[in-house]
Amino acid sequence: MKKFAAACFLATLGVLAGAQPAAQQPAAPAEAPRSIDAERARISAERSRLEAGFLAEDAECYKKFAVNSCLGKVNERRREVMGDLRRQEILLNDEERRNRGAEQIRKTEEKASPENQQEAADRRAKAAGDYQSRLEREKKKNEDRAAAKAGEQGNSDASAARLKGSQEKSQTKADKQATAAAEAKKFADRQKEAQERKAQHESDRLKQTKPPAKSLPLPQD
């Protein structure tokens, strides 16, 4: 394990040496192609490899008497190496942003050509015409719906008026029938009362004109 830890330490020093400022290293040819995705993959693999070595060193530290001191040194090297890898990632991100900006400028310049400008104007005119057509179709649909709704409302109002008139006629007829029935009952009651009074009057008259009853003859000796 100690040999492995020493190997990791040497690898760490190698990475630190490779992380020196670009000014101290020979400049790479400007025409050398570089894949940003490939560089990111390389950095990720390097990070995983170094982290595995540092974990092995951590395990060795726990076998020593001065555990904390050993771990502190390992962590210091870890921060330096991982910080360098992080700086490389930041440089890649900057390069990617520059590439995107250049691509956007290229697209803008292409769009600025007379042919593209005319095509863009034609597309805008067509889009405006289509939009106006949609507005007109939608307006026509709204007008048709409003007219249909008004017709339905008119039919509904007419039906309601006819129903109301029929109900009023029925109620008037019922009221007349009820009034006639009440008048007929009153007339019948008056007729009955008149007949009863007449019968009572006739009975009283007969009682007054009836001759007195003959007395019984006296007995003879």
C-alpha positions in Angstrom: 0.0 0.0 0.0 2.9 2.4 0.7 4.2 1.9 -2.8 0.8 2.6 -4.2 0.5 5.7 -2.1 3.9 6.9 -3.2 2.9 6.3 -6.8 -0.3 8.4 -6.3 1.8 11.1 -4.8 4.1 11.2 -7.8 1.1 11.2 -10.1 -0.2 14.2 -8.2 3.0 16.1 -8.5 2.9 15.4 -12.3 -0.6 16.9 -12.5 0.5 19.9 -10.5 3.5 20.4 -12.8 1.2 20.1 -15.8 -1.1 22.8 -14.3 1.5 25.6 -14.4 0.4 28.7 -16.2 0.3 28.5 -20.0 3.0 31.2 -20.2 5.6 28.8 -18.8 4.8 26.1 -21.4 5.2 26.0 -25.1 2.2 27.4 -26.8 0.1 24.8 -28.6 -0.4 25.3 -32.3 -3.4 27.4 -33.1 -4.6 25.0 -35.7 -4.6 22.0 -33.4 -8.2 20.8 -33.2 -9.6 20.0 -29.8 -12.9 18.4 -28.8 -14.4 20.1 -25.8 -16.4 17.0 -25.0 -13.3 14.8 -25.2 -11.4 17.2 -22.9 -14.3 17.1 -20.4 -14.2 13.3 -20.5 -10.4 13.3 -19.9 -10.8 15.6 -16.9 -13.6 13.5 -15.5 -11.5 10.3 -15.8 -8.4 12.1 -14.3 -10.5 13.2 -11.4 -11.8 9.7 -10.7 -8.3 8.2 -11.0 -6.8 10.8 -8.6 -9.6 10.5 -6.1 -9.1 6.8 -6.0 -5.4 7.4 -5.2 -6.3 9.9 -2.5 -8.7 7.5 -0.9 -6.0 4.9 -0.7 -3.7 7.5 1.0 -6.5 8.3 3.5 -6.7 4.6 4.3 -2.9 4.5 4.9 -3.1 7.6 7.2 -5.5 5.8 9.5 -2.7 3.2 10.1 -0.3 5.9 11.3 0.1 7.5 14.7 -0.3 11.1 13.5 -3.6 10.4 11.6 -4.8 14.0 11.5 -1.5 15.4 10.2 -1.3 12.8 7.5 -4.9 13.4 6.4 -4.3 17.1 6.4 -1.4 16.7 3.9 -3.4 14.4 1.7 -6.3 16.8 1.7 -4.1 19.7 0.8 -2.7 17.9 -2.2 -6.3 16.9 -3.1 -7.5 20.5 -3.0 -4.6 21.6 -5.3 -5.1 18.9 -7.9 -8.9 19.1 -7.9 -8.7 22.9 -8.1 -6.5 22.6 -11.1 -8.9 20.3 -12.8 -11.7 22.7 -12.0 -9.8 25.5 -13.6 -9.4 23.5 -16.7 -13.1 22.9 -16.8 -13.7 26.7 -16.5 -11.4 27.3 -19.4 -13.4 24.8 -21.5 -16.6 26.5 -20.5 -15.2 29.8 -21.6 -14.1 28.3 -24.9 -17.5 26.8 -25.4 -19.2 30.2 -24.8 -16.9 31.8 -27.3 -17.7 29.2 -29.9 -21.4 29.7 -29.4 -21.0 33.4 -29.7 -19.1 33.1 -32.9 -21.7 30.7 -34.3 -24.4 33.2 -33.4 -22.6 36.0 -35.1 -22.2 33.8 -38.2 -25.9 33.0 -38.3 -26.7 36.7 -37.8 -24.5 37.7 -40.7 -26.1 35.0 -42.9 -29.5 36.3 -42.0 -28.4 39.8 -42.9 -27.9 38.9 -46.6 -30.4 40.6 -49.0 -31.8 37.2 -50.0 -32.5 36.2 -46.4 -33.9 39.6 -45.6 -36.4 39.3 -48.4 -37.3 35.8 -47.3 -37.8 37.0 -43.7 -39.9 39.9 -45.0 -42.0 37.4 -47.1 -42.4 35.2 -44.1 -43.5 38.1 -41.9 -46.0 39.2 -44.5 -47.4 35.7 -44.8 -47.6 35.4 -41.1 -49.4 38.7 -40.8 -51.9 37.7 -43.6 -52.5 34.3 -41.9 -53.1 36.1 -38.6 -55.5 38.5 -40.2 -57.4 35.7 -41.8 -57.7 33.9 -38.5 -59.0 37.0 -36.9 -61.6 37.4 -39.6 -62.7 33.7 -39.4 -62.9 34.0 -35.6 -64.9 37.2 -35.9 -67.3 35.5 -38.4 -67.7 32.5 -36.0 -68.5 34.8 -33.1 -71.1 36.7 -35.2 -72.7 33.5 -36.3 -72.8 32.2 -32.7 -74.3 35.5 -31.5 -77.0 35.4 -34.2 -77.8 31.8 -33.5 -78.0 32.6 -29.8 -80.2 35.6 -30.4 -82.5 33.4 -32.6 -82.8 30.8 -29.9 -83.5 33.5 -27.3 -86.2 35.0 -29.6 -87.8 31.6 -30.0 -87.6 31.0 -26.3 -89.2 34.4 -25.6 -92.0 33.8 -28.1 -92.7 30.4 -26.6 -92.6 31.9 -23.1 -95.1 34.6 -24.2 -97.4 32.0 -25.8 -97.3 29.9 -22.7 -97.9 32.9 -20.4 -100.9 33.9 -22.6 -102.4 30.4 -22.5 -101.9 30.3 -18.7 -103.6 33.6 -18.3 -106.6 32.5 -20.5 -106.9 29.3 -18.5 -106.8 31.2 -15.2 -109.4 33.7 -16.5 -111.7 30.8 -17.5 -111.2 29.1 -14.2 -112.0 32.3 -12.4 -115.2 32.8 -14.4 -116.2 29.2 -13.7 -115.6 29.6 -10.0 -117.6 32.9 -9.9 -120.5 31.3 -11.8 -120.5 28.3 -9.5 -120.5 30.6 -6.4 -123.4 32.6 -7.8 -125.3 29.4 -8.6 -124.8 28.2 -5.1 -126.0 31.5 -3.6 -129.1 31.4 -5.8 -129.9 27.8 -4.8 -129.4 28.7 -1.1 -131.8 31.6 -1.5 -134.3 29.5 -3.2 -134.1 26.9 -0.5 -134.5 29.5 2.3 -137.5 30.9 0.5 -139.2 27.5 0.2 -138.5 26.8 3.8 -140.0 30.1 4.9 -143.0 29.5 2.7 -143.6 26.0 4.1 -143.3 27.4 7.7 -145.7 30.2 6.9 -148.3 27.7 5.5 -147.9 25.5 8.5 -148.5 28.4 10.9 -151.6 29.5 8.9 -153.1 26.1 9.0 -152.7 25.9 12.7 -154.5 29.2 13.2 -157.5 28.4 11.0 -158.2 24.8 12.3 -161.5 24.6 14.2 -161.4 23.7 17.9 -161.9 20.1 18.7 -165.4 19.0 19.8 -165.9 18.3 23.5 -166.9 14.8 24.5 -170.6 14.2 25.4 -171.6 14.0 29.0 -172.6 10.6 30.3 -176.4 10.0 30.7 -178.0 8.3 33.7 
